[in-house]
Amino acid sequence: MDLLRFITAGSVDDGKSTLIGRLLYDSKNILIDQLEALERQSRNKEDGEIDLALLTDGLRAEREQGITIDIAYKYFSTPKRKFIIADAPGHIQYTRNMVTGASNANLIIILVDARHGIVEQTRRHSIIASLLNIPHVVVAINKMDLVEYSQDVFNNIVIDYAEIAKTLELKDVAYFPISALKGDNIVDNSENLNWFDGGTLLDFLENIEIENDVNLTHARLPVQYVIRPQTEELHDYRGYAGKVISGIYKKGDDITVLPSGLKSRIKTIEINGKQMEEAFAQQSVIIQLEDDIDISRGDVIVKNENKPVVAQELQVLLCWMDNKPLLRGNKYLLQINSRTVKIVVKSIEYKLDVNTLDKNFEAQQAGLNDIVKATIKTASPLACDSYKELRANGGAILIDETSNVTVGACMIQ
């Protein structure tokens, strides 16, 4: 059974947390004790209905304000698929939280209030989805019950959003009219929306094809651990363990180790202690090579016919996550997969307005939640890909050397 990771986003009070609660509730993924706790916490509501948003709004501060200020993750499954949901903040000052939650998502659900249509936060979250190269976008037009389930309202919002999708080159966009509060078109078809023939939201999530989201062309294996048992029976054993983040490896493949450039050939492939003929993306493996060459943690084993760039000067798109500003000359640690290198910020090219995509070339620094394009220089060569081409080897984080706090999310250009 495969796994779909998706994130919900939208303006404050668009119903993101309620939508997730409805998915869990109607798909019967709530335990009895959770349901009893929800009923107790919902007693103060005038209509007596269960407040499904409480399933994700776990922080007291956000419950009191009625907003989500952190990423809440929920896990559930149906007979067809497993799911991990990230509920992203709607407030503008929590952009960094949304970037964190969306960085490894297969799909984003952008909620739109049917009464208000496309608003600033809709554009903002759509731009972030485009920057993060999220493969699939669902526009869920919520609160249809408050516009009398009007097909015209739905169609007008679809027309408006289609212009945004075209401008941002969003790849795969689907539209659903729903009411998270009433449960219309979430898990079950609704008579109120009988004019819509696109099925339910859950049915779409269960059946959307995500196999093609995994890149099987660019073979990349970051080494996490070098295995040297040095026992009598395994005296000369040297295995390289790691997770294949993309591509396919087969016994006998000619490979190159980067950044050193040393070449060899795959001798054996082990998965769960068994010898295999091949390994592909998302599998954890141990491989042995025919030659005894110098390989250490952080090196990347790639196939000769398709290599990443090896460079020390990189252009990156950065979402800044720290209260201390990002300035030219600042030094940090950059971590990409299992490799960590020291870097220095050479320059800030521009600050990006994530509401309009305008570029401010006069910007000298980046503050909390800002997105900037910067040039960085690494202390040693780095093997990486463009984030747009290969998310798995093009995304990185910046770490403060003194506090070990993650201060920035990088998308290598």
Protein Blocks (a to p, Z undefined) as FASTA:
>chain_A
ZZddddddddehilpmmmmmmmmmmnopacfklmmmmmmmmmmpmnlpacfklmmmmbfk
lmmnopafbdcddddddfkbccddddddfbfklmmmmmmmmmmcfbdcddddfklopafk
lmmmmmmmmmnopabacdddehklmnoopaklmmmmmmmmmmmmmmnopabdcdddddfk
nopoklmccfklmmbcnbpfklmmmmocfklmpcckbgcdddfbdcdfkpaklmmgccdd
dddfedjddehiacdddfklpacddfbdceehiacfbdcehiacddddfbdcdddehiac
ddfklccdddfbdcdddddfbfbdcdehiacdddehjbccddddfbdfbdcdfknopacf
kbcbdcehiacddddddfbdcddddfklmmmlmcccdddfklopafbdcddZZ
